[in-house]
């Protein structure tokens, strides 16, 4: 049948549309901290705030993206008395033996990052460039301004001057830039992480072992057992408690604080005064 035939043209167009949808779905699945549309959004919302549904996002951001970031920010915030539980829900990459090449590469990353984020010392510029601040009214040691465009690109390519998130501390007059965060999809191997930021210098982290309570018991749930800081960390224990287990959530992350004095404090989990 000739492609000039009306029926043939319809078939060709339908095939092209189907391929486009499939490609778009694959790309969405590759975005760090982004879940496929079929994933249950309620689990992500509960992880972010078990007592309430997420507020309406007037920026037009996807609700699962916002819930992911909320939970990640809260989980990465040090809480007195929760250090053990925090570590149970955090998988860290293993440190590798140092080498001159790694040190040189790490220093190059820091210098390129400084250049790339210099303009964001004015946090208004970051907002104008599409970075979104999360939980601005919640007290935090540092605030994440995230670019989902950058996060999308980070799934495929690495530019040290283009971090997924900017890290700020709140001041009396606004926000002070203190660092940045790179991301990779959770399926990334340690060799792939090492190819971006050397594992002899930095420890990437992944949020893991989440057990959420049954949906009909959220109001009475024991949050010392459930959630991102709960004591339940295995599938068996979660099943026994009637919960819903996820072995890993979000993507790999690494913080960089380029204005610190030495590499061991530059590539740290949290900003240190």
N, C-alpha and C positions, 0 to 999 in steps of 0.2 A: 504494500500500500504506500502510495506517495505521501511524503510529509506535507504536501500541499493540500491533501484531502482534509476536509474539516475535522473528521473524527481523528485522524492521525495527529493533527495539530493539538487537539484537546488532550490526547494521551500524552504527548510530549510535554505539554505545559504542566499536566498533573504530576508527571514523573519528576520534573524539575522542582516543583513545589515541595514534593515529598522529600527529595534529597536536601533541599534547603532547610526544612524543618528538622531533619535528623542531624544535620551539621550544627544547627543552632543549639539543639538539645545537648549535644556532646560538648560544645563550648561552654554552655552554662554549667554543666557538671564539673568542668575543670576549674571553675573560679574558686579560689580559696574562700572558706567560710560561706559558700553558697550551696544550698541544697537543691536537688532537683525538685520540680514542682510537685511530683507525686509523693514526696516525703511528708509525713504528718507534721503540720505546722504547730499543732498543740504541744507536742513534746518540747519544741524549741521555745515556745512562749512560756511554758511552765518552768523550764530551766532558767529563763531570764527573771521571772517573777512568779513564784508559785501561788501567790495570793491574788494576783490581778492579771488581767489581760494587758498586753502592751498598749500604750496610748496610741492614738491615731498619729501616723507619721505624715505631717503636712509637706514634707519634702518630696513625697512620691516614692520613697524608698520601699522596696519589697519588705514585707513584715518579717519574713524568715531571716533576711539579712540583718535587720535591726535586732531581732531576738538573739541571733548568734553573737553579735557584737556586744550586746548587753551582758550576756552570760560570760563571755570571754573577759570583758573588763572586770566584772565582779570577781571572777575566779583568779585573775592575775593580781588582784589587790590584796596585799598582805593583811591578814586579820589576826590580832592577838589571840592566842589559844587555838588557832586552827592550822598551825604550820604542818603538823603530821598529816591531817586530813588533806591539806593542800597538796602535799607531795604524793599522796596516794592517787590523786586524780591528775597527775602530771607526769608524762613520759619525757625524759630528757635524752638527748643524744649522748653517746659515750665520747669522752675526750680522747683525742688521738695524740700521738707523740708530736711535739712541736718540730718545726723545721724552718730554716731561713726563708724558704719560698713562701710558706704560709704566713709568716710575720710580714713579709713584704706585701703579699696580696691583701692581708687584713688592713695594713696601713693605707694602701691604695683605695680600698673600699671606704675607709673613714674620710679620706681627703675628698673623694668624689662625692660622698654624701654631704659633707659640709658645703661644698659648692652648690650642690643641687637644692639644698633646703635653706640656703642663706636668706632668700627672699621671704621665707615663711617665718622668720623671726617676728614679722608683723603678721599676727594670726588672721587679720582681716584678709590678707592676700591668700592664705590657705582656704578660707571660706569661699572667696571669690573664684578660686580655682577648682572648686567642687569637693573639697574635703568636708566631711560631715562630722560634727562633734556629737558624741554620745553621752547621755546622762549629764548634761551640763549643770543640773541643779543638785546632783548627788555628790557629797564630799568624796574626793578621791585624791590619792597621792599624785596621780598624773592622769591626764585626760587624753583619750584617743581621738584624733581627727583622721578619719579614714576616707580614702579615695577608692571606690569600687572599680573605677576604670583602671587604676594602677594595680589593684589586686587581680583583675582579669589578665593584665599583661604579665604580671609576675608568675602566672601559671605556665607561661611559655618562654619568657625571656627574662634576663636579669640585667637591670641597669642600677648600679649602686646609688645613682643620683635620683632615683625614682622609687622611693619606698611606698609601701601600701598605706602605712599610717604614720602620722606625725604625733609625737608625744609632748604634751605641754603640762606645766604646772601652773595652777591658778595664782594670780597676783591681785593686788588691790585695784589694778587698772586694766586687767584683762588676763592674758595668758603669756607665759614665757616658754619658748621652745627649749626642750632639754634633750630630745632624741627622736628616734624614728623606729619603725618596725618593718621588717621584710617578712613575706609570707611565701609558702609553697603549699600545694595540695597535700592532703594527709596521705595520699598514696605514694608520695615521694620517698625514695630510698635514702639511706644515710650518705651514700656516695653522691647522690644528686644534691643533697643539702651541702655536703662538703665542697662540691664544685662551686657553690655560690658563696658561702661564707665558711672558711676552713674550721673544721671541728676540733682542731688543736687550739683554737683561740676562743670560739664561741660555742655555746650549747643551745641548739634549737630545742623548742619544747612543743609538746602536743597534749591537748586536753583529752583525758581518757577515762574509761571506767565510770560512766554515768549511769546511775540507777534512779529512775523516777518512780514515785509511788503510783498506785492505781489512780486513774483519773477521778473516780468517784470518792477518793479518800484524801484529796489534796488539802482540804481544810483542816483535817485532823492528822496530817502526816507528821512523822517524827523526822525533822530535817537534820537531826544529828546523824541519821542513818542514810537518808536519801539526798539526792542533789549533788551538785558539784563539789561540795565540801563535806558530804556525808561519809559514814564509815563503810558503807557497802561498796565493794570494789570488784566483785566477781559475778559472773553470770549465775552461778549456782545460788549464791547468797541473795541475789536480786530476785531470782525465781521463787526462792523460799519465802521472801517477803511480799510476793505478789506484785513486784515492780516490773518496770520496763527497762531493759539494759541496752546500752549502746557502748561498744568497746572503744570508740573514738568519735570525737566531734570536732568541728572547725577544721583548720589546717595547721601545718607547721608554722611556727612563728619564732623570730629572733629579734630581740631588742638591741639597739645600738645607741649609745650616748656619746656622740663624737666630741663633745666639749670637755670630757673628762681627761685626766692626765695620762693614763696608761691603758693598755689594751685590756688588762684584766678587769678594769672598771668600765671601760667603754662598752665591752660586750658583756653586759650584766643583765640579770633578770629584771631588776628594778633600778630606778634612779637613786643614787646615793649622794647625800649632801657632803 
